[in-house]
Amino acid sequence: QVQVVESGGGLVQPGGSLRLSCVVSGSMNSAYNMNWYRQAPGNQRELVALITSGGITNYRDSVKGRFTISRDNAKNTVYLQMNSLKPEDTAVYYCNAVFLGGAGRYWGQGTQVTVSS
């Protein structure tokens, strides 16, 4: 049973930083792409950043230069380093592991990020 668990959310002031972590367990397979999504109240879930199994990254325009996604395959963990946070970054952040070859797609339960003074 694959499980995806996020952590690291919290309350931070504008301009501050947080690092989110996402641990994938229950699989010996590290061939998955990882997506970080977020959803603010009243908004649709949106893709924030992704990292492929090979380490290729991509970001939505509004977070480029501020957020960095990385992965440690030995720890089955993907990170989202968020710097220069803005109030509009406030949302529940979800990670989504997509195993290659149609081996399944799994969501975490989400972690709340609130940027406020």
C-alpha positions, -999 to 999 in steps of 0.1 A, spaced: 0 0 0 16 32 -12 13 62 11 22 98 5 26 120 35 33 158 35 47 178 63 63 212 70 34 235 66 26 263 90 22 300 96 49 323 83 52 361 78 54 376 43 90 373 30 96 342 51 105 306 42 91 271 47 103 238 35 77 211 27 85 175 27 67 146 10 76 110 19 65 81 -3 63 48 15 51 13 7 69 10 -26 104 -1 -35 100 17 -68 115 52 -71 105 56 -107 78 82 -101 73 118 -110 63 141 -81 39 170 -84 32 197 -58 -2 212 -60 -20 238 -39 -55 248 -34 -67 280 -18 -103 284 -5 -126 290 -34 -100 282 -60 -92 252 -81 -62 230 -73 -32 243 -93 1 227 -101 29 245 -84 60 225 -93 71 191 -105 101 169 -106 105 139 -128 121 106 -118 152 118 -137 153 152 -118 139 175 -144 120 203 -128 93 228 -138 74 256 -120 44 277 -124 53 313 -133 42 328 -101 67 308 -80 97 308 -103 128 321 -86 111 316 -52 104 279 -49 127 250 -54 117 214 -58 142 186 -51 142 149 -43 163 125 -23 156 91 -38 175 73 -10 150 87 15 120 85 -9 114 122 -1 106 152 -22 111 187 -9 96 220 -18 117 249 -5 96 281 -5 113 314 -1 100 350 -2 65 338 6 36 360 -2 0 361 12 -12 347 -22 9 316 -15 -16 307 13 -32 273 5 -33 237 13 -3 221 -4 -6 185 -17 20 162 -32 10 137 -59 32 108 -68 28 95 -103 45 61 -108 57 55 -143 43 28 -166 8 33 -153 17 19 -119 -6 43 -100 -11 78 -88 -12 87 -52 -21 118 -32 -11 130 2 -35 145 27 -22 180 23 -4 205 46 -16 240 53 6 269 45 -5 303 57 14 335 49 2 364 70 15 391 92 
